[in-house]
């Protein structure tokens, strides 16, 4: 049995799974502005010990037609030594943490289209958009990302003081065999399988990548954003900040929680 419901009236405690599989729409983007009860700008502690918001002064957004569209053109948020003050230009996270059913699965899905301007061709990190699934309690991040010419999967564990040790940090980026072009929409999905502590990345209904996760996860946030994250130690400011920008467009987010009978 599949139950589909909207979560517009419920942004507090996690929904209970009322059947073997429970599916609902977290946000259908039909309101006149991005709902602050559902989405917030990500803030992180920088190397200077201060909180920094992933917000670019050139950001423009539009919603209300079943999509959320974000444009930052050109990117203006750059830093020469701290990636946290450089990489994310504008990023939102769900205010809600979606619980992973014990022994089951949690799936997050969204359609996304990305169009960049001035991006270095086939450079994954010069300008790109993301659908993010992540857990601040463990530092684990699952992304599906796109440029004008490439779709790629990301598995990362962040170094978060008090949460993870520096030696636990890692990042894997895997280029996927997904033809794309500027503004082309793809359906993306991330599934976390609690029973085997495994994650799967889906593009247009096909499993494109999978990996075993080093720590168990009990909940995940959704996110969406625009980035430019070339290595600060390898590239000068002029090579990283050359007038590039991007537009991302996301459809309604669908969440599916499955118990062990269907997901284990």
Buried (B, 14 or more C-beta within 10 A) or exposed (E): EEEEEEBBEEBEEEBEBEBBBBBBBBBBBBEEEBBEEBBEBBBBEBEEEEEBBBBBEBBEBBBEEEBBBBBBBBBEBBBEEBBBBBBBBBBBBBBBBBBBBEBBBBBBBBBBBBBBBBBBEEBBBBBBBBBBBBBBBBBBBBBBBBBBBBBBBBBBBBEBEEBBEEEBEEEEEEEBEBEBEBEBBBBBBBBBBBEEBBBBBBBEEEEBBBBEBEEEBBBBBBBBBBBBBBEBEEEEEEEBBBEBBBBBBBBBBBBBBBBBEBBB
